Amino acid sequence: MSKQCNQRCSTLIPAPISRRGAPAQCDAAMEEPARPPRPGAVSARSSARRPCVHIAALRSAGALRQNQLRVPGLQLRGIPVRPGAGDAGLGSHRAPIPVPGRHSGARGGSGGGPRCGRAPCPRVGGRGWAERSGRQRPAGPSEGMHAANMAAAGRAARPLVAGSTQLRVPLRWRGQVAAAAPSTKPQAEPETRKPKTGILMLNMGGPERLDDVHDFLLRLFLDRDLMTLPAQNKLAPFIAKRRTPRIQEQYSRIGGGSPIKKWTAVQGEGMVKLLDSMSPQTAPHKYYIGFRYVHPLTEEAIEEMEDDGIERAIAFTQYPQYSCSTTGSSLNAIYRYYNKKGKKPKMKWSIIDRWPTHPLLIQCFADHIQKELDLFPPDKRKDVVILFSAHSLPMSVVNRGDPYPQEVGATVQRVMEKLNHSNPYRLVWQSKVGPMPWLGPQTDETIKGLCQRGKKNMLLVPIAFTSDHIETLYELDIEYAQVLANECGVENIRRAESLNGNPLFSKALADLVCSHIQSNEICSKQLTLCCPLCVNPVCRETKAFFSNQQL
């Protein structure tokens, strides 16, 4: 007997034909001795377990024998297919197939014929209505009609199955079979292609955990490209150890770690997805994160790229404005890696070393600024002072000819042009460390001075950062926008959101890489020029290393 859904006839599993030609009992019924049916009589048990009219018709035509109905992925009219484990819910009818528990009430397959018009079948293994009640179920007028339907269906099914050990499929159904059959086979995993072009995203990084703060500071104070200290190898560990508790406290205020790695990964993922379609000849593209002071370090990223067999490597600074202390330090790390190994790189290297005025970068900044301006009270909006805040530099670095200050200024100018100079603005500098002279005016001092002159509505814009980290989340948001603003009596102060996961920014990164690939240039013309008063010999060696690369 067919096993049938107890809600709708969406699942039918044909059972083998007995030697006498009558349908065999289901699994539960086979536990009892089979009772031959009386001619012309309908018992309560057979009525409760009567198979679907369409399957019964096929049985009466002698079409169904054990293991003969096997049509993968086929759903004929009136023969619903049991949903399998495949993608489209298609399966195969096999006899017999034990089905534990209840059947699902959902219809199998993507198409499907009419459902069985009879009442739902009882649960497999249960007892019939007559056995449960102990009374004979009264026969209704539908009994004779059901027998007539079975005979008519049997006559219609004979041409379909006669002379074949397998169910023949009419022409109009064969397309469905051809389309559905592959889904019954396990789908192979998509082939993973070896990356061809690697984009190394360079940044200083930030500690993800409080335990990483000390090592982060130690590497930072040991970096001679960033700062030069007397007896640096001895003084740097002392400074790092002394500053660690205070910096850990700052990171604990912003969630216990820097989110810069998370946002870099988001930006890199969006970038390479666009690149694969924008530049298919250099695909697949893969991004790598190379941090200067925390893992994954720049050197570790290079090793991974070499192991991946990258053919074309692009060192892509995530600082839009170039400085010898930031981008220059990361490029020097690449050169030192190969110089220490004493070998030539397997990959063909090129550099995106600056991009302060890229149109999509400017658009991102302008959009984020306008979004925050709209949140100020309407009567104050035009008087809001926009403070573009960037990481400061020691004046000793600036006076050697570092291009950072003018490139940051170029970004600010383009953004204000995009905003049609809607508000007054200033370029200010943050994160000064130590007693030495640094670029000014300082951001905190500017906030104090504006308040003293009656300008108490301000918008802070991190113009040299592309994602949130300690300098935006703690220094700008807490030290300046909360503590200092309350002390000075600021009326309204807001901070423009960092670029973070903005899809337009990922598009900007992809456009930069695509244009760089098409240009077939190693680096910008600016990179080939050393600072006029440069005192770092490694800087010149690095520029020569990249300039001699052959694409």
Secondary structure, 3 states (H helix, E strand, C coil): CCEECCCCCCCEECCCECCCCCECCCCCHHHCCCCCCCCCCCCHHHHHCCCCHHHHHHHHCCCCCCCCCCCCCCCECCECCCCCCCCCCCCCCCCCCCCCCCCCCCCCCCCCCCCCCCCCCCCCCCCCHHHHHCCCCCCCCHHHHHHHHHHHHHHHHHHHHCCCCCCCCCHHHHHHHHHHHHHHCCCCCCCCCCCCEEEEEEECCCCCCHHHHHHHHHHHHHCCCCCCCCCHHHHHHHHHHHHHHHHHHHHHHCCCCCCHHHHHHHHHHHHHHHHHHHCHHHCCEEEEEEECCCCCEHHHHHHHHHHCCCCEEEEEECCCCCCCCCHHHHHHHHHHHHHHHCCCCCCEEEEECCCCCCHHHHHHHHHHHHHHHCCCCCCCHHHCEEEEEEECCEHHHHCCCCCHHHHHHHHHHHHHHHCCCCCCEEEEEECCCCCCCECCCEHHHHHHHHHHCCCCEEEEEECCCCCCCHHHHHHHHHHHHHHHHHHHCCCEEEECCCCCCCHHHHHHHHHHHHHHHHHCCCCCCHHHCCCCCCCCHHHHHHHHHHHCCCC
